[in-house]
């Protein structure tokens, strides 16, 4: 395509016409980095300006789309896909993740298969002894976040967001294992942090 644009410009210049400078579109890419029990992270490359949107394929979710904000490359999403009201019951689902340009055209697309949706916990920052994490889970389900120092926090997933931040300040330095799980269910370990 770049060669064709160059040929057109050369022909216009030979004909005595002036033409605006044409910049060919960037080579935009989309790849799934990881899928973990409903939590999916993708990487977007080649986008240098605003106007792009990630459609996660679950339009029923209030947060089923994310604006792409360069230079940020990594974007996270948690799929709810739970059938019925009982805890842990879900039908496996397939989703098409689409990267859409400002005109609504799909420029890249990937498929993801979600086996089940539980919860996810990711480290955001460590500032001295204060730790900030982001958590994901299913709408309306109560969870516990264990900080690894005999303290826990109770959180509920808000339907409008599907994710939120949690903060904890440790009373001493050390290495701690952080976990999360539904209330009254066994916790799953997600990450280890060291504070000084």
N, C-alpha and C positions, 0 to 999 in steps of 0.2 A: 504494500500500500504506500509506503514511504517513497518508493521509486516512482510510482504512478503520480503522486502529488508533485514530485520534482519535475517530471516530464511535462505535466500541465503547466506548471509555473514557467518552465523554459519556453514552451510554445507561446504563452501569453506575453512574455518579455520580447520574444522575437517578433511578435505581431505588433509591438508597440503599446501593448496594454500594461497598465500597472495593476497589480493584484495584491490584496492583503496577504501578509505572511500567514501561512497555514501551518499550524502545529499538529502533527498527527497525534491521535489519541494514545495515551499511555498503555502499556501492556499490563492490564489489570488482572490480578489473580486472586483466587479464593481457595484456601485449603483447610481441612479439618485437622486441628492439632491433637485434640483428645476428646473422648467421650467417656464419661464416668457416671453411670447410674442416673442419667438424665441431664447431667451438666456437660455442656459442650463448649469447647473453645475453638474459634477459627482465627486464621491469619489472613488479612487482606493486604495485598501488595499492589504497587503501581498506581495508587490513588494519590494525587498530589493536591487536590482541592476539594471544597465542599460539594454537596449535591448528590452523593451516593448514599444508599440505604441498604442495610441488611434485612431481608425478610426471612424470618426463621422458619416459616412454614406452618406455624400454629397460630393462624390469624385470630382464633378465639381468645388468645391470651392478651391481656391489656398491654403487655410489653412485647408484642410479637414482631416488632421492628426496632432496629437500632440505627441511628445516624452514624455514618462513618466520618470520623474526625481525624484527618491526617495531622501529625505524623503517627498517630496511634495505629498499631497494626493488629493487636490482639483484642478480640471481642468475645464475651461470655454470655451464655444463655442457659436457662434451666427449663426443661420441658415438663409440663404438668401431666398430661396424658393419662389421667387416672380414671378408670371406669368404675362407677359406683362410689359409695361413700366409705367403704371399709378400708381401714389402713393397710397399705401395702398391696392392694389389688390393682393391677394394671395390665392392660393388653399391650404387647410390644407394638411400637409404632414406627413407621418410616416417614421421614420428613425431607423436603427439598429446601435447602438453604440457598437463597438467591441474592446476589449482589446486583442492585438495580441502579442505573444512572439517573440523572436529573430528569430525563425525558420518559422515565418509566420502562426503559429497555433493560432486559437482563443481560449483563456483561459477563457473569460467571455464575456457576451453579454447582452445588455439591449435595449428595444424599447422605443422610445419617440414619442409622437404625438405633432406636432407644429400647433397650431390653426392659428396663424398669426405672422408676424415678424414686429415689429416696431423699437424699440431701447432699449438700456439698459445702465445704468450708475451705477458704483460701486466705493466705496471709496477705495483708495490705501493707502494713508498716510495723516496725519496731522502733520506738522512740524512748530510749532509756529503758525503764521497766514497764512502759505502757505499750500494749500490743493491740493493733487494730486488725480485725478479720472481716471478710465478707462472707455471708452465708446465703445459701439458696435452699429452697424446700418447696413442698407442695402447699397450695393455698389452704388456709384454715387449719393446718396441722400444727400441733404444739411440739416444740423441740427443746432439748437441753444442749447447751454448749458447755463442755467441760474444759476448764483452763489448765488442768493438770496439777493444780495446787490445792485440791480438795474444795474448790469453789466452782459453782455452775451458774449459768444464766438461763432463764426461761425465755424463749422467743416464739412468736407466732408469725407465720408468713402472711403478709398483707397482699390481698388480691390485686391491688393497684401497682405493686412493685415487683413482687416475687422474689425480692432479694433486699438485703439491708446490711448495715455495718454493725458490729459489736465491738466493745472496747473493754479492756481489762488492764489493771495496774497490779503488778506483782509486788508483794511485800519483801521479797528477797531475790537475790540473783540466783540463777540456776538454769537448768534445761528442763523444759516441760513439754508433755505430749498433749496436744489439743484434740478433742473429739467432739462428735455431734451425733445425735440420734433422736428419734421420736421419744416423747415422754414415756417412761416406764419400759422402754425397749433398750437393749444393749447399745452402748455407744460405739461408734466406729471411729478409730483413730485416723486423723487426716494429715496432721503435720506436727513437727517438733520445732520449738522455738527456744533460743538461748537469750536470756537477758542478763545484764551486768549491774 
